[in-house]
């Protein structure tokens, strides 16, 4: 990836790894836009749902959240005399929103299966941020003020949901390191350390 040309950096991350913070700091350092909930906001505008509702569906409904989302949209779509969107159409909407953002300017995209969507982009970098279960639990406890058991339950639920979501639309696993150019473990590393690692890799590509 050449940072002097139009580029896209995708950050796929495990919950509790600090990957979202890494992505935001990386974007700030590069002077480009950072997107994660922007996709959710795009769906909100199209289907009249709140960001919180969509995030709850993703977290709670796991692999079936698209179906539940379509049910929530039924009234709005009927009022507009439109057909209820298919699962594939909904995924296509998300993909088009992402691609539209990336066409506008260089950016860092966190999550949303960005590594899959931008795999053919001529100037992209795919990063995976991971951490041990203990590291992730400790971070969730610190950030959310919850118990160890609650943090573990959240990790299990989110991990399962994100993996099911990706496999529903591809034959890939988010844990397959062949999806990424850079894989970073956050154990014994700060978010700034991770940004420095990514930037070192980026600078070598020029």
Secondary structure, DSSP 8 states (H G I E B T S, - for coil): --TTSS-EEEEEE-TTTTHHHHHHHHHHHHT-EEESHHHHHHHHHHH---HHHHHHHHHHSGGGHHHHHHHHHHHHHHHTT-----HHHHHHHHHHHHHHHHHHS-EEEESTTHHHHTTT-TTEEEEEEE--HHHHHHHHHHHH---HHHHHHHHHHHHHHHHHHHHHHSS--TT-GGG-SEEEE-TT--HHHHHHHHHHHHHHT-
